[in-house]
Amino acid sequence: MVFFVISRKGFEDYLLFAEKLSAPLWISAGILSTSELEALRCRGADVTDFNYEIGLNENEVIDGAIETIKEHHPGEVIWVGK
């Protein structure tokens, strides 16, 4: 499973499962600060942050981001946290 987070609430939901699953996290720009991203990585989290913001209602952008994630994690289930 791969987590794709596009809101702060989605990130908070991800945190409920993160330690149990150790699943990769892909996150929209602007959700976490640089220091928050670094803290996750220092704890061993596999985090990829997009270099652009993805809005909750930007369905075409969300679909494009999901396709990018699929290229890097073929066959994995992608959970989208809005």
N, CA, C and O atoms as a Maestro MAE file, in Angstrom:
{
 s_m_m2io_version
 :::
 2.0.0
}

f_m_ct {
 s_m_title
 :::
 protein
 m_atom[328] {
  # First column is atom index #
  i_m_mmod_type
  r_m_x_coord
  r_m_y_coord
  r_m_z_coord
  i_m_residue_number
  s_m_chain_name
  s_m_pdb_residue_name
  s_m_pdb_atom_name
  i_m_atomic_number
  :::
  1 25 0.847 -1.177 0.000 1 A "MET " " N  " 7
  2 3 0.000 0.000 0.000 1 A "MET " " CA " 6
  3 2 0.894 1.242 0.000 1 A "MET " " C  " 6
  4 15 1.959 1.276 0.616 1 A "MET " " O  " 8
  5 25 0.418 2.246 -0.709 2 A "VAL " " N  " 7
  6 3 1.093 3.542 -0.771 2 A "VAL " " CA " 6
  7 2 0.085 4.602 -0.341 2 A "VAL " " C  " 6
  8 15 -1.068 4.581 -0.770 2 A "VAL " " O  " 8
  9 25 0.518 5.516 0.496 3 A "PHE " " N  " 7
  10 3 -0.335 6.617 0.930 3 A "PHE " " CA " 6
  11 2 -0.032 7.857 0.098 3 A "PHE " " C  " 6
  12 15 1.127 8.241 -0.062 3 A "PHE " " O  " 8
  13 25 -1.081 8.479 -0.430 4 A "PHE " " N  " 7
  14 3 -0.977 9.713 -1.202 4 A "PHE " " CA " 6
  15 2 -1.808 10.749 -0.467 4 A "PHE " " C  " 6
  16 15 -3.029 10.617 -0.380 4 A "PHE " " O  " 8
  17 25 -1.160 11.777 0.063 5 A "VAL " " N  " 7
  18 3 -1.817 12.745 0.935 5 A "VAL " " CA " 6
  19 2 -1.882 14.105 0.254 5 A "VAL " " C  " 6
  20 15 -0.878 14.625 -0.233 5 A "VAL " " O  " 8
  21 25 -3.105 14.679 0.231 6 A "ILE " " N  " 7
  22 3 -3.280 15.992 -0.403 6 A "ILE " " CA " 6
  23 2 -3.918 17.021 0.529 6 A "ILE " " C  " 6
  24 15 -4.387 18.068 0.081 6 A "ILE " " O  " 8
  25 25 -3.932 16.717 1.827 7 A "SER " " N  " 7
  26 3 -4.428 17.692 2.805 7 A "SER " " CA " 6
  27 2 -3.797 17.397 4.168 7 A "SER " " C  " 6
  28 15 -3.251 16.316 4.391 7 A "SER " " O  " 8
  29 25 -3.878 18.356 5.055 8 A "ARG " " N  " 7
  30 3 -3.348 18.144 6.409 8 A "ARG " " CA " 6
  31 2 -4.137 17.047 7.116 8 A "ARG " " C  " 6
  32 15 -3.560 16.226 7.829 8 A "ARG " " O  " 8
  33 25 -5.472 17.033 6.917 9 A "LYS " " N  " 7
  34 3 -6.285 15.977 7.519 9 A "LYS " " CA " 6
  35 2 -5.871 14.611 6.985 9 A "LYS " " C  " 6
  36 15 -5.793 13.641 7.739 9 A "LYS " " O  " 8
  37 25 -5.607 14.538 5.693 10 A "GLY " " N  " 7
  38 3 -5.139 13.279 5.113 10 A "GLY " " CA " 6
  39 2 -3.838 12.831 5.749 10 A "GLY " " C  " 6
  40 15 -3.634 11.639 5.976 10 A "GLY " " O  " 8
  41 25 -2.958 13.778 6.037 11 A "PHE " " N  " 7
  42 3 -1.696 13.440 6.692 11 A "PHE " " CA " 6
  43 2 -1.955 12.929 8.108 11 A "PHE " " C  " 6
  44 15 -1.339 11.954 8.537 11 A "PHE " " O  " 8
  45 25 -2.851 13.574 8.824 12 A "GLU " " N  " 7
  46 3 -3.180 13.124 10.178 12 A "GLU " " CA " 6
  47 2 -3.765 11.714 10.151 12 A "GLU " " C  " 6
  48 15 -3.475 10.909 11.037 12 A "GLU " " O  " 8
  49 25 -4.586 11.406 9.146 13 A "ASP " " N  " 7
  50 3 -5.117 10.053 8.982 13 A "ASP " " CA " 6
  51 2 -3.982 9.063 8.692 13 A "ASP " " C  " 6
  52 15 -3.963 7.955 9.229 13 A "ASP " " O  " 8
  53 25 -3.053 9.469 7.848 14 A "TYR " " N  " 7
  54 3 -1.895 8.628 7.537 14 A "TYR " " CA " 6
  55 2 -1.132 8.276 8.815 14 A "TYR " " C  " 6
  56 15 -0.700 7.136 8.984 14 A "TYR " " O  " 8
  57 25 -0.967 9.244 9.711 15 A "LEU " " N  " 7
  58 3 -0.213 9.005 10.940 15 A "LEU " " CA " 6
  59 2 -0.828 7.907 11.802 15 A "LEU " " C  " 6
  60 15 -0.120 7.253 12.567 15 A "LEU " " O  " 8
  61 25 -2.135 7.699 11.686 16 A "LEU " " N  " 7
  62 3 -2.795 6.646 12.455 16 A "LEU " " CA " 6
  63 2 -2.307 5.256 12.052 16 A "LEU " " C  " 6
  64 15 -2.331 4.326 12.858 16 A "LEU " " O  " 8
  65 25 -1.861 5.117 10.796 17 A "PHE " " N  " 7
  66 3 -1.449 3.818 10.269 17 A "PHE " " CA " 6
  67 2 0.045 3.706 10.009 17 A "PHE " " C  " 6
  68 15 0.564 2.600 9.855 17 A "PHE " " O  " 8
  69 25 0.730 4.813 9.960 18 A "ALA " " N  " 7
  70 3 2.108 4.859 9.473 18 A "ALA " " CA " 6
  71 2 3.044 3.891 10.188 18 A "ALA " " C  " 6
  72 15 3.786 3.157 9.535 18 A "ALA " " O  " 8
  73 25 3.022 3.879 11.483 19 A "GLU " " N  " 7
  74 3 3.959 3.039 12.211 19 A "GLU " " CA " 6
  75 2 3.656 1.558 12.045 19 A "GLU " " C  " 6
  76 15 4.570 0.734 12.052 19 A "GLU " " O  " 8
  77 25 2.401 1.216 11.899 20 A "LYS " " N  " 7
  78 3 2.020 -0.195 11.756 20 A "LYS " " CA " 6
  79 2 2.321 -0.723 10.366 20 A "LYS " " C  " 6
  80 15 2.663 -1.895 10.208 20 A "LYS " " O  " 8
  81 25 2.199 0.129 9.359 21 A "LEU " " N  " 7
  82 3 2.326 -0.339 7.979 21 A "LEU " " CA " 6
  83 2 3.680 -0.066 7.338 21 A "LEU " " C  " 6
  84 15 4.099 -0.802 6.444 21 A "LEU " " O  " 8
  85 25 4.352 0.954 7.770 22 A "SER " " N  " 7
  86 3 5.609 1.411 7.159 22 A "SER " " CA " 6
  87 2 5.484 1.521 5.634 22 A "SER " " C  " 6
  88 15 6.388 1.131 4.895 22 A "SER " " O  " 8
  89 25 4.364 2.050 5.188 23 A "ALA " " N  " 7
  90 3 4.099 2.217 3.766 23 A "ALA " " CA " 6
  91 2 4.683 3.527 3.251 23 A "ALA " " C  " 6
  92 15 4.790 4.496 4.003 23 A "ALA " " O  " 8
  93 25 5.061 3.564 1.976 24 A "PRO " " N  " 7
  94 3 5.556 4.809 1.396 24 A "PRO " " CA " 6
  95 2 4.492 5.909 1.455 24 A "PRO " " C  " 6
  96 15 3.292 5.648 1.368 24 A "PRO " " O  " 8
  97 25 4.966 7.126 1.602 25 A "LEU " " N  " 7
  98 3 4.096 8.298 1.637 25 A "LEU " " CA " 6
  99 2 4.470 9.231 0.500 25 A "LEU " " C  " 6
  100 15 5.636 9.594 0.348 25 A "LEU " " O  " 8
  101 25 3.496 9.618 -0.290 26 A "TRP " " N  " 7
  102 3 3.637 10.660 -1.309 26 A "TRP " " CA " 6
  103 2 2.736 11.786 -0.861 26 A "TRP " " C  " 6
  104 15 1.585 11.560 -0.487 26 A "TRP " " O  " 8
  105 25 3.262 13.016 -0.900 27 A "ILE " " N  " 7
  106 3 2.517 14.128 -0.313 27 A "ILE " " CA " 6
  107 2 2.596 15.376 -1.183 27 A "ILE " " C  " 6
  108 15 3.640 15.690 -1.754 27 A "ILE " " O  " 8
  109 25 1.486 16.071 -1.271 28 A "SER " " N  " 7
  110 3 1.416 17.328 -2.013 28 A "SER " " CA " 6
  111 2 2.309 18.372 -1.360 28 A "SER " " C  " 6
  112 15 2.469 18.389 -0.140 28 A "SER " " O  " 8
  113 25 2.881 19.234 -2.172 29 A "ALA " " N  " 7
  114 3 3.650 20.362 -1.635 29 A "ALA " " CA " 6
  115 2 2.729 21.226 -0.791 29 A "ALA " " C  " 6
  116 15 1.535 21.344 -1.070 29 A "ALA " " O  " 8
  117 25 3.301 21.829 0.245 30 A "GLY " " N  " 7
  118 3 2.550 22.760 1.076 30 A "GLY " " CA " 6
  119 2 1.813 22.140 2.246 30 A "GLY " " C  " 6
  120 15 1.250 22.865 3.065 30 A "GLY " " O  " 8
  121 25 1.800 20.826 2.348 31 A "ILE " " N  " 7
  122 3 1.108 20.171 3.461 31 A "ILE " " CA " 6
  123 2 1.986 20.186 4.702 31 A "ILE " " C  " 6
  124 15 1.527 20.513 5.796 31 A "ILE " " O  " 8
  125 25 3.253 19.831 4.521 32 A "LEU " " N  " 7
  126 3 4.198 19.783 5.635 32 A "LEU " " CA " 6
  127 2 5.318 20.781 5.413 32 A "LEU " " C  " 6
  128 15 5.666 21.114 4.280 32 A "LEU " " O  " 8
  129 25 5.867 21.244 6.504 33 A "SER " " N  " 7
  130 3 7.031 22.130 6.417 33 A "SER " " CA " 6
  131 2 8.265 21.292 6.087 33 A "SER " " C  " 6
  132 15 8.244 20.065 6.190 33 A "SER " " O  " 8
  133 25 9.318 21.962 5.698 34 A "THR " " N  " 7
  134 3 10.577 21.280 5.410 34 A "THR " " CA " 6
  135 2 11.058 20.505 6.631 34 A "THR " " C  " 6
  136 15 11.546 19.382 6.505 34 A "THR " " O  " 8
  137 25 10.922 21.097 7.800 35 A "SER " " N  " 7
  138 3 11.384 20.417 9.019 35 A "SER " " CA " 6
  139 2 10.514 19.197 9.347 35 A "SER " " C  " 6
  140 15 11.025 18.197 9.852 35 A "SER " " O  " 8
  141 25 9.224 19.268 9.068 36 A "GLU " " N  " 7
  142 3 8.355 18.102 9.295 36 A "GLU " " CA " 6
  143 2 8.722 16.964 8.349 36 A "GLU " " C  " 6
  144 15 8.766 15.803 8.755 36 A "GLU " " O  " 8
  145 25 8.987 17.300 7.087 37 A "LEU " " N  " 7
  146 3 9.404 16.280 6.119 37 A "LEU " " CA " 6
  147 2 10.716 15.643 6.551 37 A "LEU " " C  " 6
  148 15 10.866 14.422 6.494 37 A "LEU " " O  " 8
  149 25 11.660 16.459 6.981 38 A "GLU " " N  " 7
  150 3 12.961 15.948 7.417 38 A "GLU " " CA " 6
  151 2 12.815 15.053 8.644 38 A "GLU " " C  " 6
  152 15 13.495 14.032 8.750 38 A "GLU " " O  " 8
  153 25 11.938 15.425 9.565 39 A "ALA " " N  " 7
  154 3 11.723 14.609 10.763 39 A "ALA " " CA " 6
  155 2 11.179 13.231 10.393 39 A "ALA " " C  " 6
  156 15 11.605 12.223 10.956 39 A "ALA " " O  " 8
  157 25 10.247 13.186 9.454 40 A "LEU " " N  " 7
  158 3 9.724 11.896 8.997 40 A "LEU " " CA " 6
  159 2 10.836 11.042 8.401 40 A "LEU " " C  " 6
  160 15 10.959 9.856 8.708 40 A "LEU " " O  " 8
  161 25 11.633 11.656 7.554 41 A "ARG " " N  " 7
  162 3 12.723 10.918 6.908 41 A "ARG " " CA " 6
  163 2 13.752 10.439 7.923 41 A "ARG " " C  " 6
  164 15 14.292 9.341 7.784 41 A "ARG " " O  " 8
  165 25 14.027 11.240 8.930 42 A "CYS " " N  " 7
  166 3 14.986 10.843 9.971 42 A "CYS " " CA " 6
  167 2 14.483 9.648 10.769 42 A "CYS " " C  " 6
  168 15 15.274 8.867 11.298 42 A "CYS " " O  " 8
  169 25 13.163 9.511 10.853 43 A "ARG " " N  " 7
  170 3 12.575 8.351 11.541 43 A "ARG " " CA " 6
  171 2 12.477 7.138 10.626 43 A "ARG " " C  " 6
  172 15 11.968 6.089 11.022 43 A "ARG " " O  " 8
  173 25 12.968 7.289 9.398 44 A "GLY " " N  " 7
  174 3 12.989 6.156 8.474 44 A "GLY " " CA " 6
  175 2 11.818 6.068 7.522 44 A "GLY " " C  " 6
  176 15 11.698 5.086 6.789 44 A "GLY " " O  " 8
  177 25 10.948 7.067 7.511 45 A "ALA " " N  " 7
  178 3 9.797 7.039 6.615 45 A "ALA " " CA " 6
  179 2 10.243 7.231 5.166 45 A "ALA " " C  " 6
  180 15 11.143 8.020 4.879 45 A "ALA " " O  " 8
  181 25 9.603 6.503 4.270 46 A "ASP " " N  " 7
  182 3 9.831 6.623 2.828 46 A "ASP " " CA " 6
  183 2 8.877 7.703 2.315 46 A "ASP " " C  " 6
  184 15 7.715 7.419 2.024 46 A "ASP " " O  " 8
  185 25 9.368 8.942 2.205 47 A "VAL " " N  " 7
  186 3 8.517 10.087 1.862 47 A "VAL " " CA " 6
  187 2 8.971 10.699 0.538 47 A "VAL " " C  " 6
  188 15 10.150 10.989 0.337 47 A "VAL " " O  " 8
  189 25 8.003 10.885 -0.353 48 A "THR " " N  " 7
  190 3 8.237 11.616 -1.596 48 A "THR " " CA " 6
  191 2 7.282 12.801 -1.594 48 A "THR " " C  " 6
  192 15 6.070 12.629 -1.468 48 A "THR " " O  " 8
  193 25 7.827 13.993 -1.735 49 A "ASP " " N  " 7
  194 3 6.973 15.176 -1.755 49 A "ASP " " CA " 6
  195 2 6.957 15.755 -3.168 49 A "ASP " " C  " 6
  196 15 7.998 15.996 -3.779 49 A "ASP " " O  " 8
  197 25 5.743 15.968 -3.660 50 A "PHE " " N  " 7
  198 3 5.576 16.602 -4.964 50 A "PHE " " CA " 6
  199 2 6.081 18.038 -4.872 50 A "PHE " " C  " 6
  200 15 6.033 18.647 -3.804 50 A "PHE " " O  " 8
  201 25 6.560 18.575 -5.979 51 A "ASN " " N  " 7
  202 3 7.063 19.952 -5.973 51 A "ASN " " CA " 6
  203 2 5.977 20.945 -6.376 51 A "ASN " " C  " 6
  204 15 6.271 22.092 -6.713 51 A "ASN " " O  " 8
  205 25 4.739 20.506 -6.341 52 A "TYR " " N  " 7
  206 3 3.605 21.387 -6.632 52 A "TYR " " CA " 6
  207 2 2.449 21.010 -5.710 52 A "TYR " " C  " 6
  208 15 2.332 19.873 -5.253 52 A "TYR " " O  " 8
  209 25 1.596 22.012 -5.452 53 A "GLU " " N  " 7
  210 3 0.434 21.773 -4.610 53 A "GLU " " CA " 6
  211 2 -0.669 21.105 -5.419 53 A "GLU " " C  " 6
  212 15 -0.861 21.396 -6.600 53 A "GLU " " O  " 8
  213 25 -1.385 20.207 -4.760 54 A "ILE " " N  " 7
  214 3 -2.482 19.479 -5.389 54 A "ILE " " CA " 6
  215 2 -3.739 19.788 -4.591 54 A "ILE " " C  " 6
  216 15 -3.846 19.436 -3.416 54 A "ILE " " O  " 8
  217 25 -4.684 20.446 -5.238 55 A "GLY " " N  " 7
  218 3 -5.921 20.837 -4.560 55 A "GLY " " CA " 6
  219 2 -6.896 19.678 -4.427 55 A "GLY " " C  " 6
  220 15 -6.879 18.737 -5.220 55 A "GLY " " O  " 8
  221 25 -7.736 19.763 -3.423 56 A "LEU " " N  " 7
  222 3 -8.702 18.703 -3.152 56 A "LEU " " CA " 6
  223 2 -9.658 18.440 -4.306 56 A "LEU " " C  " 6
  224 15 -10.129 17.316 -4.476 56 A "LEU " " O  " 8
  225 25 -9.948 19.464 -5.099 57 A "ASN " " N  " 7
  226 3 -10.911 19.316 -6.188 57 A "ASN " " CA " 6
  227 2 -10.260 19.310 -7.567 57 A "ASN " " C  " 6
  228 15 -10.954 19.421 -8.578 57 A "ASN " " O  " 8
  229 25 -8.962 19.185 -7.620 58 A "GLU " " N  " 7
  230 3 -8.243 19.154 -8.892 58 A "GLU " " CA " 6
  231 2 -8.114 17.719 -9.385 58 A "GLU " " C  " 6
  232 15 -7.035 17.127 -9.361 58 A "GLU " " O  " 8
  233 25 -9.250 17.172 -9.836 59 A "ASN " " N  " 7
  234 3 -9.303 15.756 -10.185 59 A "ASN " " CA " 6
  235 2 -8.294 15.344 -11.253 59 A "ASN " " C  " 6
  236 15 -7.698 14.273 -11.147 59 A "ASN " " O  " 8
  237 25 -8.094 16.155 -12.263 60 A "GLU " " N  " 7
  238 3 -7.127 15.807 -13.305 60 A "GLU " " CA " 6
  239 2 -5.703 15.789 -12.752 60 A "GLU " " C  " 6
  240 15 -4.900 14.932 -13.119 60 A "GLU " " O  " 8
  241 25 -5.398 16.730 -11.877 61 A "VAL " " N  " 7
  242 3 -4.064 16.788 -11.256 61 A "VAL " " CA " 6
  243 2 -3.879 15.593 -10.325 61 A "VAL " " C  " 6
  244 15 -2.810 14.984 -10.298 61 A "VAL " " O  " 8
  245 25 -4.913 15.259 -9.566 62 A "ILE " " N  " 7
  246 3 -4.866 14.093 -8.679 62 A "ILE " " CA " 6
  247 2 -4.644 12.824 -9.499 62 A "ILE " " C  " 6
  248 15 -3.805 11.993 -9.150 62 A "ILE " " O  " 8
  249 25 -5.394 12.677 -10.586 63 A "ASP " " N  " 7
  250 3 -5.232 11.500 -11.449 63 A "ASP " " CA " 6
  251 2 -3.817 11.410 -12.008 63 A "ASP " " C  " 6
  252 15 -3.244 10.323 -12.082 63 A "ASP " " O  " 8
  253 25 -3.255 12.544 -12.401 64 A "GLY " " N  " 7
  254 3 -1.893 12.562 -12.922 64 A "GLY " " CA " 6
  255 2 -0.885 12.161 -11.862 64 A "GLY " " C  " 6
  256 15 0.063 11.427 -12.144 64 A "GLY " " O  " 8
  257 25 -1.090 12.642 -10.640 65 A "ALA " " N  " 7
  258 3 -0.198 12.287 -9.537 65 A "ALA " " CA " 6
  259 2 -0.294 10.796 -9.228 65 A "ALA " " C  " 6
  260 15 0.719 10.150 -8.956 65 A "ALA " " O  " 8
  261 25 -1.499 10.252 -9.270 66 A "ILE " " N  " 7
  262 3 -1.681 8.819 -9.036 66 A "ILE " " CA " 6
  263 2 -0.952 8.006 -10.106 66 A "ILE " " C  " 6
  264 15 -0.339 6.984 -9.797 66 A "ILE " " O  " 8
  265 25 -1.014 8.448 -11.340 67 A "GLU " " N  " 7
  266 3 -0.288 7.750 -12.412 67 A "GLU " " CA " 6
  267 2 1.216 7.766 -12.151 67 A "GLU " " C  " 6
  268 15 1.895 6.766 -12.383 67 A "GLU " " O  " 8
  269 25 1.732 8.879 -11.675 68 A "THR " " N  " 7
  270 3 3.155 8.969 -11.335 68 A "THR " " CA " 6
  271 2 3.496 7.984 -10.219 68 A "THR " " C  " 6
  272 15 4.511 7.290 -10.283 68 A "THR " " O  " 8
  273 25 2.653 7.929 -9.210 69 A "ILE " " N  " 7
  274 3 2.882 7.006 -8.092 69 A "ILE " " CA " 6
  275 2 2.861 5.564 -8.598 69 A "ILE " " C  " 6
  276 15 3.696 4.752 -8.200 69 A "ILE " " O  " 8
  277 25 1.904 5.247 -9.478 70 A "LYS " " N  " 7
  278 3 1.814 3.889 -10.038 70 A "LYS " " CA " 6
  279 2 3.088 3.500 -10.786 70 A "LYS " " C  " 6
  280 15 3.498 2.340 -10.751 70 A "LYS " " O  " 8
  281 25 3.709 4.456 -11.457 71 A "GLU " " N  " 7
  282 3 4.951 4.172 -12.173 71 A "GLU " " CA " 6
  283 2 6.054 3.741 -11.204 71 A "GLU " " C  " 6
  284 15 6.891 2.903 -11.539 71 A "GLU " " O  " 8
  285 25 6.047 4.312 -10.021 72 A "HIS " " N  " 7
  286 3 7.080 4.017 -9.028 72 A "HIS " " CA " 6
  287 2 6.731 2.828 -8.127 72 A "HIS " " C  " 6
  288 15 7.617 2.209 -7.537 72 A "HIS " " O  " 8
  289 25 5.439 2.517 -8.027 73 A "HIS " " N  " 7
  290 3 4.971 1.425 -7.164 73 A "HIS " " CA " 6
  291 2 3.943 0.576 -7.922 73 A "HIS " " C  " 6
  292 15 2.776 0.527 -7.535 73 A "HIS " " O  " 8
  293 25 4.373 -0.091 -8.997 74 A "PRO " " N  " 7
  294 3 3.406 -0.870 -9.795 74 A "PRO " " CA " 6
  295 2 2.737 -1.964 -8.980 74 A "PRO " " C  " 6
  296 15 3.376 -2.655 -8.186 74 A "PRO " " O  " 8
  297 25 1.433 -2.104 -9.195 75 A "GLY " " N  " 7
  298 3 0.673 -3.146 -8.544 75 A "GLY " " CA " 6
  299 2 0.261 -2.859 -7.110 75 A "GLY " " C  " 6
  300 15 -0.446 -3.662 -6.502 75 A "GLY " " O  " 8
  301 25 0.686 -1.733 -6.559 76 A "GLU " " N  " 7
  302 3 0.344 -1.388 -5.184 76 A "GLU " " CA " 6
  303 2 -1.011 -0.675 -5.106 76 A "GLU " " C  " 6
  304 15 -1.397 0.043 -6.028 76 A "GLU " " O  " 8
  305 25 -1.712 -0.878 -4.017 77 A "VAL " " N  " 7
  306 3 -2.926 -0.127 -3.725 77 A "VAL " " CA " 6
  307 2 -2.505 1.274 -3.292 77 A "VAL " " C  " 6
  308 15 -1.564 1.432 -2.514 77 A "VAL " " O  " 8
  309 25 -3.206 2.292 -3.797 78 A "ILE " " N  " 7
  310 3 -2.890 3.676 -3.443 78 A "ILE " " CA " 6
  311 2 -4.069 4.246 -2.644 78 A "ILE " " C  " 6
  312 15 -5.186 4.351 -3.151 78 A "ILE " " O  " 8
  313 25 -3.798 4.608 -1.397 79 A "TRP " " N  " 7
  314 3 -4.787 5.223 -0.522 79 A "TRP " " CA " 6
  315 2 -4.638 6.727 -0.663 79 A "TRP " " C  " 6
  316 15 -3.541 7.265 -0.511 79 A "TRP " " O  " 8
  317 25 -5.743 7.409 -0.954 80 A "VAL " " N  " 7
  318 3 -5.706 8.875 -1.132 80 A "VAL " " CA " 6
  319 2 -6.320 9.525 0.096 80 A "VAL " " C  " 6
  320 15 -7.485 9.297 0.423 80 A "VAL " " O  " 8
  321 25 -5.515 10.338 0.767 81 A "GLY " " N  " 7
  322 3 -5.983 11.038 1.966 81 A "GLY " " CA " 6
  323 2 -6.324 12.472 1.647 81 A "GLY " " C  " 6
  324 15 -5.446 13.290 1.374 81 A "GLY " " O  " 8
  325 25 -7.614 12.769 1.685 82 A "LYS " " N  " 7
  326 3 -8.076 14.129 1.399 82 A "LYS " " CA " 6
  327 2 -8.418 14.848 2.678 82 A "LYS " " C  " 6
  328 15 -8.827 16.008 2.643 82 A "LYS " " O  " 8
  :::
 }
 m_bond[327] {
  # First column is bond index #
  i_m_from
  i_m_to
  i_m_order
  :::
  1 1 2 1
  2 2 3 1
  3 3 4 2
  4 3 5 1
  5 5 6 1
  6 6 7 1
  7 7 8 2
  8 7 9 1
  9 9 10 1
  10 10 11 1
  11 11 12 2
  12 11 13 1
  13 13 14 1
  14 14 15 1
  15 15 16 2
  16 15 17 1
  17 17 18 1
  18 18 19 1
  19 19 20 2
  20 19 21 1
  21 21 22 1
  22 22 23 1
  23 23 24 2
  24 23 25 1
  25 25 26 1
  26 26 27 1
  27 27 28 2
  28 27 29 1
  29 29 30 1
  30 30 31 1
  31 31 32 2
  32 31 33 1
  33 33 34 1
  34 34 35 1
  35 35 36 2
  36 35 37 1
  37 37 38 1
  38 38 39 1
  39 39 40 2
  40 39 41 1
  41 41 42 1
  42 42 43 1
  43 43 44 2
  44 43 45 1
  45 45 46 1
  46 46 47 1
  47 47 48 2
  48 47 49 1
  49 49 50 1
  50 50 51 1
  51 51 52 2
  52 51 53 1
  53 53 54 1
  54 54 55 1
  55 55 56 2
  56 55 57 1
  57 57 58 1
  58 58 59 1
  59 59 60 2
  60 59 61 1
  61 61 62 1
  62 62 63 1
  63 63 64 2
  64 63 65 1
  65 65 66 1
  66 66 67 1
  67 67 68 2
  68 67 69 1
  69 69 70 1
  70 70 71 1
  71 71 72 2
  72 71 73 1
  73 73 74 1
  74 74 75 1
  75 75 76 2
  76 75 77 1
  77 77 78 1
  78 78 79 1
  79 79 80 2
  80 79 81 1
  81 81 82 1
  82 82 83 1
  83 83 84 2
  84 83 85 1
  85 85 86 1
  86 86 87 1
  87 87 88 2
  88 87 89 1
  89 89 90 1
  90 90 91 1
  91 91 92 2
  92 91 93 1
  93 93 94 1
  94 94 95 1
  95 95 96 2
  96 95 97 1
  97 97 98 1
  98 98 99 1
  99 99 100 2
  100 99 101 1
  101 101 102 1
  102 102 103 1
  103 103 104 2
  104 103 105 1
  105 105 106 1
  106 106 107 1
  107 107 108 2
  108 107 109 1
  109 109 110 1
  110 110 111 1
  111 111 112 2
  112 111 113 1
  113 113 114 1
  114 114 115 1
  115 115 116 2
  116 115 117 1
  117 117 118 1
  118 118 119 1
  119 119 120 2
  120 119 121 1
  121 121 122 1
  122 122 123 1
  123 123 124 2
  124 123 125 1
  125 125 126 1
  126 126 127 1
  127 127 128 2
  128 127 129 1
  129 129 130 1
  130 130 131 1
  131 131 132 2
  132 131 133 1
  133 133 134 1
  134 134 135 1
  135 135 136 2
  136 135 137 1
  137 137 138 1
  138 138 139 1
  139 139 140 2
  140 139 141 1
  141 141 142 1
  142 142 143 1
  143 143 144 2
  144 143 145 1
  145 145 146 1
  146 146 147 1
  147 147 148 2
  148 147 149 1
  149 149 150 1
  150 150 151 1
  151 151 152 2
  152 151 153 1
  153 153 154 1
  154 154 155 1
  155 155 156 2
  156 155 157 1
  157 157 158 1
  158 158 159 1
  159 159 160 2
  160 159 161 1
  161 161 162 1
  162 162 163 1
  163 163 164 2
  164 163 165 1
  165 165 166 1
  166 166 167 1
  167 167 168 2
  168 167 169 1
  169 169 170 1
  170 170 171 1
  171 171 172 2
  172 171 173 1
  173 173 174 1
  174 174 175 1
  175 175 176 2
  176 175 177 1
  177 177 178 1
  178 178 179 1
  179 179 180 2
  180 179 181 1
  181 181 182 1
  182 182 183 1
  183 183 184 2
  184 183 185 1
  185 185 186 1
  186 186 187 1
  187 187 188 2
  188 187 189 1
  189 189 190 1
  190 190 191 1
  191 191 192 2
  192 191 193 1
  193 193 194 1
  194 194 195 1
  195 195 196 2
  196 195 197 1
  197 197 198 1
  198 198 199 1
  199 199 200 2
  200 199 201 1
  201 201 202 1
  202 202 203 1
  203 203 204 2
  204 203 205 1
  205 205 206 1
  206 206 207 1
  207 207 208 2
  208 207 209 1
  209 209 210 1
  210 210 211 1
  211 211 212 2
  212 211 213 1
  213 213 214 1
  214 214 215 1
  215 215 216 2
  216 215 217 1
  217 217 218 1
  218 218 219 1
  219 219 220 2
  220 219 221 1
  221 221 222 1
  222 222 223 1
  223 223 224 2
  224 223 225 1
  225 225 226 1
  226 226 227 1
  227 227 228 2
  228 227 229 1
  229 229 230 1
  230 230 231 1
  231 231 232 2
  232 231 233 1
  233 233 234 1
  234 234 235 1
  235 235 236 2
  236 235 237 1
  237 237 238 1
  238 238 239 1
  239 239 240 2
  240 239 241 1
  241 241 242 1
  242 242 243 1
  243 243 244 2
  244 243 245 1
  245 245 246 1
  246 246 247 1
  247 247 248 2
  248 247 249 1
  249 249 250 1
  250 250 251 1
  251 251 252 2
  252 251 253 1
  253 253 254 1
  254 254 255 1
  255 255 256 2
  256 255 257 1
  257 257 258 1
  258 258 259 1
  259 259 260 2
  260 259 261 1
  261 261 262 1
  262 262 263 1
  263 263 264 2
  264 263 265 1
  265 265 266 1
  266 266 267 1
  267 267 268 2
  268 267 269 1
  269 269 270 1
  270 270 271 1
  271 271 272 2
  272 271 273 1
  273 273 274 1
  274 274 275 1
  275 275 276 2
  276 275 277 1
  277 277 278 1
  278 278 279 1
  279 279 280 2
  280 279 281 1
  281 281 282 1
  282 282 283 1
  283 283 284 2
  284 283 285 1
  285 285 286 1
  286 286 287 1
  287 287 288 2
  288 287 289 1
  289 289 290 1
  290 290 291 1
  291 291 292 2
  292 291 293 1
  293 293 294 1
  294 294 295 1
  295 295 296 2
  296 295 297 1
  297 297 298 1
  298 298 299 1
  299 299 300 2
  300 299 301 1
  301 301 302 1
  302 302 303 1
  303 303 304 2
  304 303 305 1
  305 305 306 1
  306 306 307 1
  307 307 308 2
  308 307 309 1
  309 309 310 1
  310 310 311 1
  311 311 312 2
  312 311 313 1
  313 313 314 1
  314 314 315 1
  315 315 316 2
  316 315 317 1
  317 317 318 1
  318 318 319 1
  319 319 320 2
  320 319 321 1
  321 321 322 1
  322 322 323 1
  323 323 324 2
  324 323 325 1
  325 325 326 1
  326 326 327 1
  327 327 328 2
  :::
 }
}
